[in-house]
Amino acid sequence: MTDASSSPDLDPRVSTPHRMRAEPTGWVGWIVFAAVIMIMIGALHAIEGLIAIFKDDYYLVTDRGLVFTADYTAWGWVHLIVGLLIAAAGIYLFTGRIWARVIGVCVAVLSVLVNFTFIQAYPVWSAIMITLDVIVVYALIVHGREMRDF
């Protein structure tokens, strides 16, 4: 019989030069996907915001037909600021830090709320953005832990 305690692999007293890291699985791709989609969603929000700021008559309904009655210029600034926040959160997701995931989920949920209130003005665009935001939230919550090992 062999003594397992003398094996250097099992002996806790034997130090190794580097810490063994778990090999990331293919699910890391979900986080990379979420980061890229968040950067894209941020850019689309910014474009939508700039259109609302500079060309009020572009949208399908008047500003009174929105869920919240507000001037399109005000909505444009909201979309522009939210878009910049989402794009920045998408960039920070590549770091694999937990705070980047938390901020990513928060701004994706904020994007869902903003698009839901803006859905009367631009229904197809808002529905696509809401769908992408839900996919991002799923990716960040379910598969985000593996990114820090990547």
N, C-alpha and C positions, 0 to 999 in steps of 0.2 A: 504494500500500500504506500502511496506517496503522500507526503505531507503538503497539503495545499497552502499552509501558512507560509511556507518558504518560497513560494512563487512570487516574483517581483510584481506581477500584475495584480495580485490579490493582497499584497502586503501594504497596509496603509502607511507604514514607516518609510517606505521607499518613495522618494520624491521623483516626479517626472519633470522634465524641463518645460513643458507647456501643458496647459490644461486641455483635456480632451473636450472637443466641442461636438455636439450632435450635428449630424449632417442635415441641412435643411431639406425639406421635401419639396415637391412641386407646388405645394400650396403657397409658397412665397410669391409665386406668380400672381396670385390674387392681390397681394399688397402692391406689387409693382403696377398691376392693372389699375387698382384703385388710385394710386398716386398719379398716374398718367391721366386717368379720367377726371380726377379732381382739377388738375391743371387745365384740362380742356374745358371743363364746366366753368371754371373761373374765367377763362377767356370768353366763353359764350355769354356769361353774365355781364362781363365788362362791355361786350359788343351790344348786348341788349340795353344796357344802361346808357351807353353813348347814343344809341338811336333814340331812346326816350328823352334824353337831354336835348338833343339837337333837332329832332323831327317829331314833334308831338302828334301830328296827324297820320303817322305811319300805322298805328294800331287800330284794331277792328272796332272797338267801342270807345265811347267818350270816357273821360276819367270818372264820371258819375256811375258808369256801369261796372266798375271794379268792386271787389268785395269790400275794400276800404276806399272811401272817397278821398283821393289825393291827386295832386297835380302830377302829370307824367314826368315833369322835371324832377320832382321829389323822388318818384319811383326810380328814375334813372340813376340818381345818386345812390339810392339804396342798392340797386343792382350792381353798380360800379364798385362800391365798397365791399359788398358781399363777394363779388367776383374776385377781387384782389385778395381777400381773406382766404377764399377757397383755393386759389392758385398757390398762395404761400404755404398753406397747410399741405397741399399735395407735394410741394417741393420738400418740405420737412419730413414727410413720410419715408423718404429714402434713407433717413438716418436710423430708422428702426426703433426709435425711442417711444416709450409708452405715452408720454405727453403729446407727441405728434399724432398718435392714434386717437387719443381723447379729443384733441382739438379737431381732428379730421371728422370724427363722428358728429361733434357739435356743429361744425359749419355745414356739414352735409344735411343735417336735420334743419338747420336754419335756411338752407337753400330750398328744401322741400316746402317749408312754410312760406317763404317769399314767392316761390313759383305757384303755390296753391292760391295765394291771394291775387296773383297776377294772371290767373288762368283765363279769365274772361277776355282779357285784352289780346292774348296770343295763345290760344288753347293747345295747338299741336306742339309748339316749342316748349311750353310749360310742361306738358305731359311727358315729353321726351326727357326733359331735365329732371323731373321727379323720378322717373324710372331709373335713370343713371345714378341719382343720389341714393336711392334705395339699394342698388347693387353695391355702391361704395360702402354704405353702412354695413351691409352684410359682410363684405370682404374684410373690413377693418375689425369688426367684432369677432368674427369666427376664426379668421386666419392670420391675425396680426402678430401673434406672439413669435412666430418663427422668423420674422424679418430681422430681429436684432442679432440672430446667429448667422445671418447671411453675409 
